[in-house]
Amino acid sequence: MKVFWFILMLVVGFAAIYFAWPLYKITGRMEWVEKVLGQGQTITFWRLLGIAIVIFAFIYLVYF
């Protein structure tokens, strides 16, 4: 079961990285992200979120 969750998190993480622009077009600008990261950084947020999910997937597989 752990491997299933690992693969699912990898797919979601890589999808967030690869489809950052379409996600931005669907969700639009996130004001709090623009305040924290700077002007025009919503796409960067989606990529950072995808990277965080991938890292958490590896940590989940190894440690939990």
Distance bins in CASP14 RR format, pairs under 12 A and 6 or more apart:
PFRMAT RR
TARGET T0000
AUTHOR 0000-0000-0000
RMODE 2
METHOD distances of the structure
MODEL  1
1 7 0 0 0 0 0 1 0 0 0 0 0
1 8 0 0 0 0 0 1 0 0 0 0 0
1 60 0 0 0 0 0 1 0 0 0 0 0
1 61 0 0 0 0 0 1 0 0 0 0 0
1 64 0 0 0 0 0 1 0 0 0 0 0
2 8 0 0 0 0 0 1 0 0 0 0 0
2 9 0 0 0 0 0 1 0 0 0 0 0
2 57 0 0 0 0 0 1 0 0 0 0 0
2 58 0 0 0 0 0 1 0 0 0 0 0
2 59 0 0 0 0 0 1 0 0 0 0 0
2 60 1 0 0 1 0 0 0 0 0 0 0
2 61 1 0 0 1 0 0 0 0 0 0 0
2 62 0 0 0 0 1 0 0 0 0 0 0
2 63 0 0 0 0 0 1 0 0 0 0 0
2 64 1 0 0 1 0 0 0 0 0 0 0
3 9 0 0 0 0 0 1 0 0 0 0 0
3 10 0 0 0 0 0 1 0 0 0 0 0
3 57 0 0 0 0 0 1 0 0 0 0 0
3 60 0 0 0 0 0 1 0 0 0 0 0
3 61 1 0 0 1 0 0 0 0 0 0 0
4 10 0 0 0 0 0 1 0 0 0 0 0
4 11 0 0 0 0 0 1 0 0 0 0 0
4 57 0 0 0 0 0 1 0 0 0 0 0
4 60 0 0 0 0 0 1 0 0 0 0 0
4 61 0 0 0 0 0 1 0 0 0 0 0
5 11 0 0 0 0 0 1 0 0 0 0 0
5 12 0 0 0 0 0 1 0 0 0 0 0
5 53 0 0 0 0 0 1 0 0 0 0 0
5 56 0 0 0 0 0 1 0 0 0 0 0
5 57 1 0 0 1 0 0 0 0 0 0 0
5 58 0 0 0 0 0 1 0 0 0 0 0
5 59 0 0 0 0 0 1 0 0 0 0 0
5 60 1 0 0 1 0 0 0 0 0 0 0
5 61 0 0 0 0 1 0 0 0 0 0 0
5 64 0 0 0 0 1 0 0 0 0 0 0
6 12 0 0 0 0 0 1 0 0 0 0 0
6 13 0 0 0 0 0 1 0 0 0 0 0
6 53 0 0 0 0 0 1 0 0 0 0 0
6 54 0 0 0 0 0 1 0 0 0 0 0
6 56 0 0 0 0 1 0 0 0 0 0 0
6 57 1 0 1 0 0 0 0 0 0 0 0
6 58 1 0 0 1 0 0 0 0 0 0 0
6 59 0 0 0 0 0 1 0 0 0 0 0
6 60 1 0 0 1 0 0 0 0 0 0 0
6 61 1 0 1 0 0 0 0 0 0 0 0
6 62 0 0 0 0 1 0 0 0 0 0 0
6 63 0 0 0 0 0 1 0 0 0 0 0
6 64 0 0 0 0 0 1 0 0 0 0 0
7 13 0 0 0 0 0 1 0 0 0 0 0
7 14 0 0 0 0 0 1 0 0 0 0 0
7 54 0 0 0 0 0 1 0 0 0 0 0
7 57 0 0 0 0 1 0 0 0 0 0 0
7 58 0 0 0 0 0 1 0 0 0 0 0
7 60 0 0 0 0 0 1 0 0 0 0 0
7 61 0 0 0 0 1 0 0 0 0 0 0
8 14 0 0 0 0 0 1 0 0 0 0 0
8 15 0 0 0 0 0 1 0 0 0 0 0
8 53 0 0 0 0 1 0 0 0 0 0 0
8 54 0 0 0 0 0 1 0 0 0 0 0
8 56 0 0 0 0 0 1 0 0 0 0 0
8 57 0 0 0 0 1 0 0 0 0 0 0
8 60 0 0 0 0 0 1 0 0 0 0 0
8 61 0 0 0 0 0 1 0 0 0 0 0
9 15 0 0 0 0 0 1 0 0 0 0 0
9 16 0 0 0 0 0 1 0 0 0 0 0
9 49 0 0 0 0 0 1 0 0 0 0 0
9 50 0 0 0 0 1 0 0 0 0 0 0
9 51 0 0 0 0 0 1 0 0 0 0 0
9 52 0 0 0 0 0 1 0 0 0 0 0
9 53 1 0 1 0 0 0 0 0 0 0 0
9 54 1 0 0 1 0 0 0 0 0 0 0
9 55 0 0 0 0 1 0 0 0 0 0 0
9 56 1 0 0 1 0 0 0 0 0 0 0
9 57 1 1 0 0 0 0 0 0 0 0 0
9 58 0 0 0 0 1 0 0 0 0 0 0
9 59 0 0 0 0 0 1 0 0 0 0 0
9 60 1 0 0 1 0 0 0 0 0 0 0
9 61 0 0 0 0 1 0 0 0 0 0 0
9 64 0 0 0 0 0 1 0 0 0 0 0
10 16 0 0 0 0 0 1 0 0 0 0 0
10 17 0 0 0 0 0 1 0 0 0 0 0
10 18 0 0 0 0 0 1 0 0 0 0 0
10 50 0 0 0 0 1 0 0 0 0 0 0
10 51 0 0 0 0 0 1 0 0 0 0 0
10 53 0 0 0 0 1 0 0 0 0 0 0
10 54 1 0 0 1 0 0 0 0 0 0 0
10 55 0 0 0 0 0 1 0 0 0 0 0
10 56 0 0 0 0 0 1 0 0 0 0 0
10 57 1 0 1 0 0 0 0 0 0 0 0
10 58 0 0 0 0 1 0 0 0 0 0 0
10 60 0 0 0 0 0 1 0 0 0 0 0
10 61 0 0 0 0 1 0 0 0 0 0 0
11 17 0 0 0 0 0 1 0 0 0 0 0
11 18 0 0 0 0 0 1 0 0 0 0 0
11 19 0 0 0 0 0 1 0 0 0 0 0
11 50 0 0 0 0 0 1 0 0 0 0 0
11 53 0 0 0 0 1 0 0 0 0 0 0
11 54 0 0 0 0 1 0 0 0 0 0 0
11 57 0 0 0 0 1 0 0 0 0 0 0
12 18 0 0 0 0 0 1 0 0 0 0 0
12 19 0 0 0 0 0 1 0 0 0 0 0
12 23 0 0 0 0 0 1 0 0 0 0 0
12 46 0 0 0 0 0 1 0 0 0 0 0
12 49 0 0 0 0 1 0 0 0 0 0 0
12 50 1 0 0 1 0 0 0 0 0 0 0
12 51 0 0 0 0 0 1 0 0 0 0 0
12 52 0 0 0 0 0 1 0 0 0 0 0
12 53 1 0 1 0 0 0 0 0 0 0 0
12 54 0 0 0 0 1 0 0 0 0 0 0
12 56 0 0 0 0 0 1 0 0 0 0 0
12 57 0 0 0 0 1 0 0 0 0 0 0
13 19 0 0 0 0 1 0 0 0 0 0 0
13 20 0 0 0 0 0 1 0 0 0 0 0
13 23 0 0 0 0 0 1 0 0 0 0 0
13 46 0 0 0 0 1 0 0 0 0 0 0
13 47 0 0 0 0 1 0 0 0 0 0 0
13 48 0 0 0 0 0 1 0 0 0 0 0
13 49 1 0 0 1 0 0 0 0 0 0 0
13 50 1 0 1 0 0 0 0 0 0 0 0
13 51 1 0 0 1 0 0 0 0 0 0 0
13 52 0 0 0 0 1 0 0 0 0 0 0
13 53 1 0 1 0 0 0 0 0 0 0 0
13 54 1 0 1 0 0 0 0 0 0 0 0
13 55 0 0 0 0 1 0 0 0 0 0 0
13 56 0 0 0 0 1 0 0 0 0 0 0
13 57 1 0 0 1 0 0 0 0 0 0 0
13 58 0 0 0 0 0 1 0 0 0 0 0
14 20 0 0 0 0 0 1 0 0 0 0 0
14 46 0 0 0 0 0 1 0 0 0 0 0
14 47 0 0 0 0 0 1 0 0 0 0 0
14 49 0 0 0 0 0 1 0 0 0 0 0
14 50 1 0 0 1 0 0 0 0 0 0 0
14 51 0 0 0 0 1 0 0 0 0 0 0
14 53 0 0 0 0 1 0 0 0 0 0 0
14 54 1 0 0 1 0 0 0 0 0 0 0
14 57 0 0 0 0 1 0 0 0 0 0 0
15 22 0 0 0 0 1 0 0 0 0 0 0
15 23 0 0 0 0 1 0 0 0 0 0 0
15 46 0 0 0 0 1 0 0 0 0 0 0
15 47 0 0 0 0 0 1 0 0 0 0 0
15 49 0 0 0 0 0 1 0 0 0 0 0
15 50 0 0 0 0 1 0 0 0 0 0 0
15 53 0 0 0 0 1 0 0 0 0 0 0
15 54 0 0 0 0 0 1 0 0 0 0 0
16 22 0 0 0 0 0 1 0 0 0 0 0
16 23 1 0 0 1 0 0 0 0 0 0 0
16 24 0 0 0 0 0 1 0 0 0 0 0
16 27 0 0 0 0 0 1 0 0 0 0 0
16 43 0 0 0 0 0 1 0 0 0 0 0
16 44 0 0 0 0 0 1 0 0 0 0 0
16 45 0 0 0 0 1 0 0 0 0 0 0
16 46 1 0 1 0 0 0 0 0 0 0 0
16 47 1 0 0 1 0 0 0 0 0 0 0
16 48 0 0 0 0 1 0 0 0 0 0 0
16 49 1 0 1 0 0 0 0 0 0 0 0
16 50 1 1 0 0 0 0 0 0 0 0 0
16 51 0 0 0 0 1 0 0 0 0 0 0
16 52 0 0 0 0 1 0 0 0 0 0 0
16 53 1 0 0 1 0 0 0 0 0 0 0
16 54 0 0 0 0 1 0 0 0 0 0 0
16 57 0 0 0 0 0 1 0 0 0 0 0
17 23 0 0 0 0 1 0 0 0 0 0 0
17 43 0 0 0 0 0 1 0 0 0 0 0
17 44 0 0 0 0 0 1 0 0 0 0 0
17 45 0 0 0 0 0 1 0 0 0 0 0
17 46 1 0 0 1 0 0 0 0 0 0 0
17 47 1 0 1 0 0 0 0 0 0 0 0
17 48 0 0 0 0 1 0 0 0 0 0 0
17 49 0 0 0 0 1 0 0 0 0 0 0
17 50 1 0 1 0 0 0 0 0 0 0 0
17 51 1 0 0 1 0 0 0 0 0 0 0
17 52 0 0 0 0 0 1 0 0 0 0 0
17 53 0 0 0 0 1 0 0 0 0 0 0
17 54 1 0 0 1 0 0 0 0 0 0 0
17 55 0 0 0 0 0 1 0 0 0 0 0
18 43 0 0 0 0 0 1 0 0 0 0 0
18 46 0 0 0 0 1 0 0 0 0 0 0
18 47 0 0 0 0 1 0 0 0 0 0 0
18 50 0 0 0 0 1 0 0 0 0 0 0
18 51 0 0 0 0 0 1 0 0 0 0 0
18 54 0 0 0 0 0 1 0 0 0 0 0
19 25 0 0 0 0 1 0 0 0 0 0 0
19 26 0 0 0 0 1 0 0 0 0 0 0
19 27 0 0 0 0 0 1 0 0 0 0 0
19 43 0 0 0 0 0 1 0 0 0 0 0
19 46 0 0 0 0 1 0 0 0 0 0 0
19 47 0 0 0 0 0 1 0 0 0 0 0
19 49 0 0 0 0 0 1 0 0 0 0 0
19 50 0 0 0 0 0 1 0 0 0 0 0
20 26 0 0 0 0 0 1 0 0 0 0 0
20 27 0 0 0 0 0 1 0 0 0 0 0
20 28 0 0 0 0 0 1 0 0 0 0 0
20 41 0 0 0 0 0 1 0 0 0 0 0
20 42 0 0 0 0 1 0 0 0 0 0 0
20 43 1 0 1 0 0 0 0 0 0 0 0
20 44 0 0 0 0 1 0 0 0 0 0 0
20 45 0 0 0 0 1 0 0 0 0 0 0
20 46 1 0 1 0 0 0 0 0 0 0 0
20 47 1 0 1 0 0 0 0 0 0 0 0
20 48 0 0 0 0 1 0 0 0 0 0 0
20 49 0 0 0 0 1 0 0 0 0 0 0
20 50 0 0 0 0 1 0 0 0 0 0 0
20 51 0 0 0 0 0 1 0 0 0 0 0
21 27 0 0 0 0 0 1 0 0 0 0 0
21 28 0 0 0 0 0 1 0 0 0 0 0
21 42 0 0 0 0 0 1 0 0 0 0 0
21 43 1 0 0 1 0 0 0 0 0 0 0
21 44 0 0 0 0 0 1 0 0 0 0 0
21 46 0 0 0 0 1 0 0 0 0 0 0
21 47 0 0 0 0 1 0 0 0 0 0 0
22 28 0 0 0 0 0 1 0 0 0 0 0
22 43 0 0 0 0 0 1 0 0 0 0 0
22 46 0 0 0 0 1 0 0 0 0 0 0
23 29 0 0 0 0 0 1 0 0 0 0 0
23 30 0 0 0 0 0 1 0 0 0 0 0
23 42 0 0 0 0 1 0 0 0 0 0 0
23 43 0 0 0 0 1 0 0 0 0 0 0
23 44 0 0 0 0 0 1 0 0 0 0 0
23 45 0 0 0 0 1 0 0 0 0 0 0
23 46 1 0 1 0 0 0 0 0 0 0 0
23 47 0 0 0 0 1 0 0 0 0 0 0
23 49 0 0 0 0 1 0 0 0 0 0 0
23 50 0 0 0 0 0 1 0 0 0 0 0
24 30 0 0 0 0 1 0 0 0 0 0 0
24 33 0 0 0 0 0 1 0 0 0 0 0
24 34 0 0 0 0 0 1 0 0 0 0 0
24 40 0 0 0 0 1 0 0 0 0 0 0
24 41 0 0 0 0 0 1 0 0 0 0 0
24 42 1 0 1 0 0 0 0 0 0 0 0
24 43 1 0 1 0 0 0 0 0 0 0 0
24 44 0 0 0 0 1 0 0 0 0 0 0
24 45 0 0 0 0 1 0 0 0 0 0 0
24 46 1 0 0 1 0 0 0 0 0 0 0
24 47 0 0 0 0 0 1 0 0 0 0 0
24 49 0 0 0 0 0 1 0 0 0 0 0
25 42 0 0 0 0 0 1 0 0 0 0 0
25 43 0 0 0 0 1 0 0 0 0 0 0
25 46 0 0 0 0 0 1 0 0 0 0 0
26 42 0 0 0 0 0 1 0 0 0 0 0
26 46 0 0 0 0 0 1 0 0 0 0 0
27 33 0 0 0 0 0 1 0 0 0 0 0
27 42 1 0 0 1 0 0 0 0 0 0 0
27 43 0 0 0 0 0 1 0 0 0 0 0
27 45 0 0 0 0 1 0 0 0 0 0 0
27 46 0 0 0 0 1 0 0 0 0 0 0
27 49 0 0 0 0 0 1 0 0 0 0 0
28 34 0 0 0 0 0 1 0 0 0 0 0
28 40 0 0 0 0 0 1 0 0 0 0 0
28 42 1 0 0 1 0 0 0 0 0 0 0
28 43 0 0 0 0 0 1 0 0 0 0 0
28 45 0 0 0 0 0 1 0 0 0 0 0
28 46 0 0 0 0 0 1 0 0 0 0 0
29 35 0 0 0 0 0 1 0 0 0 0 0
29 37 0 0 0 0 0 1 0 0 0 0 0
29 38 0 0 0 0 0 1 0 0 0 0 0
29 39 0 0 0 0 1 0 0 0 0 0 0
29 40 1 0 0 1 0 0 0 0 0 0 0
29 41 0 0 0 0 1 0 0 0 0 0 0
29 42 1 0 1 0 0 0 0 0 0 0 0
29 43 0 0 0 0 1 0 0 0 0 0 0
29 45 0 0 0 0 0 1 0 0 0 0 0
29 46 0 0 0 0 0 1 0 0 0 0 0
30 36 0 0 0 0 1 0 0 0 0 0 0
30 37 0 0 0 0 1 0 0 0 0 0 0
30 38 0 0 0 0 0 1 0 0 0 0 0
30 40 0 0 0 0 1 0 0 0 0 0 0
30 41 0 0 0 0 1 0 0 0 0 0 0
30 42 1 0 1 0 0 0 0 0 0 0 0
30 43 0 0 0 0 0 1 0 0 0 0 0
30 44 0 0 0 0 0 1 0 0 0 0 0
30 45 1 0 0 1 0 0 0 0 0 0 0
30 46 0 0 0 0 1 0 0 0 0 0 0
30 49 0 0 0 0 0 1 0 0 0 0 0
31 37 0 0 0 0 0 1 0 0 0 0 0
31 38 0 0 0 0 0 1 0 0 0 0 0
31 39 0 0 0 0 0 1 0 0 0 0 0
31 40 0 0 0 0 0 1 0 0 0 0 0
31 41 0 0 0 0 0 1 0 0 0 0 0
31 42 0 0 0 0 1 0 0 0 0 0 0
31 45 0 0 0 0 0 1 0 0 0 0 0
32 38 0 0 0 0 0 1 0 0 0 0 0
32 41 0 0 0 0 0 1 0 0 0 0 0
32 42 0 0 0 0 0 1 0 0 0 0 0
32 45 0 0 0 0 1 0 0 0 0 0 0
33 39 0 0 0 0 0 1 0 0 0 0 0
33 40 0 0 0 0 1 0 0 0 0 0 0
33 41 1 0 0 1 0 0 0 0 0 0 0
33 42 1 0 1 0 0 0 0 0 0 0 0
33 43 0 0 0 0 1 0 0 0 0 0 0
33 44 0 0 0 0 1 0 0 0 0 0 0
33 45 1 0 1 0 0 0 0 0 0 0 0
33 46 0 0 0 0 1 0 0 0 0 0 0
33 47 0 0 0 0 0 1 0 0 0 0 0
33 48 0 0 0 0 1 0 0 0 0 0 0
33 49 0 0 0 0 1 0 0 0 0 0 0
34 40 1 0 0 1 0 0 0 0 0 0 0
34 41 1 0 0 1 0 0 0 0 0 0 0
34 42 1 0 0 1 0 0 0 0 0 0 0
34 43 0 0 0 0 0 1 0 0 0 0 0
34 44 0 0 0 0 0 1 0 0 0 0 0
34 45 0 0 0 0 1 0 0 0 0 0 0
35 41 0 0 0 0 1 0 0 0 0 0 0
35 42 0 0 0 0 0 1 0 0 0 0 0
35 45 0 0 0 0 0 1 0 0 0 0 0
36 42 0 0 0 0 0 1 0 0 0 0 0
36 44 0 0 0 0 0 1 0 0 0 0 0
36 45 0 0 0 0 1 0 0 0 0 0 0
36 48 0 0 0 0 0 1 0 0 0 0 0
37 43 0 0 0 0 0 1 0 0 0 0 0
37 44 1 0 0 1 0 0 0 0 0 0 0
37 45 1 0 0 1 0 0 0 0 0 0 0
37 46 0 0 0 0 0 1 0 0 0 0 0
37 47 0 0 0 0 0 1 0 0 0 0 0
37 48 0 0 0 0 1 0 0 0 0 0 0
37 49 0 0 0 0 0 1 0 0 0 0 0
38 44 0 0 0 0 1 0 0 0 0 0 0
38 45 0 0 0 0 0 1 0 0 0 0 0
40 46 0 0 0 0 0 1 0 0 0 0 0
41 47 0 0 0 0 1 0 0 0 0 0 0
41 48 0 0 0 0 1 0 0 0 0 0 0
42 48 0 0 0 0 0 1 0 0 0 0 0
42 49 0 0 0 0 0 1 0 0 0 0 0
43 49 0 0 0 0 0 1 0 0 0 0 0
43 50 0 0 0 0 0 1 0 0 0 0 0
44 50 0 0 0 0 0 1 0 0 0 0 0
44 51 0 0 0 0 0 1 0 0 0 0 0
45 51 0 0 0 0 0 1 0 0 0 0 0
45 52 0 0 0 0 0 1 0 0 0 0 0
46 52 0 0 0 0 0 1 0 0 0 0 0
46 53 0 0 0 0 0 1 0 0 0 0 0
47 53 0 0 0 0 0 1 0 0 0 0 0
47 54 0 0 0 0 0 1 0 0 0 0 0
48 54 0 0 0 0 0 1 0 0 0 0 0
48 55 0 0 0 0 0 1 0 0 0 0 0
49 55 0 0 0 0 0 1 0 0 0 0 0
49 56 0 0 0 0 0 1 0 0 0 0 0
50 56 0 0 0 0 1 0 0 0 0 0 0
50 57 0 0 0 0 1 0 0 0 0 0 0
51 57 0 0 0 0 0 1 0 0 0 0 0
51 58 0 0 0 0 0 1 0 0 0 0 0
52 58 0 0 0 0 0 1 0 0 0 0 0
52 59 0 0 0 0 0 1 0 0 0 0 0
53 59 0 0 0 0 0 1 0 0 0 0 0
53 60 0 0 0 0 0 1 0 0 0 0 0
54 60 0 0 0 0 0 1 0 0 0 0 0
54 61 0 0 0 0 0 1 0 0 0 0 0
55 61 0 0 0 0 0 1 0 0 0 0 0
55 62 0 0 0 0 0 1 0 0 0 0 0
55 63 0 0 0 0 0 1 0 0 0 0 0
56 62 0 0 0 0 0 1 0 0 0 0 0
56 63 0 0 0 0 0 1 0 0 0 0 0
56 64 0 0 0 0 0 1 0 0 0 0 0
57 63 0 0 0 0 0 1 0 0 0 0 0
57 64 0 0 0 0 0 1 0 0 0 0 0
58 64 0 0 0 0 0 1 0 0 0 0 0
END
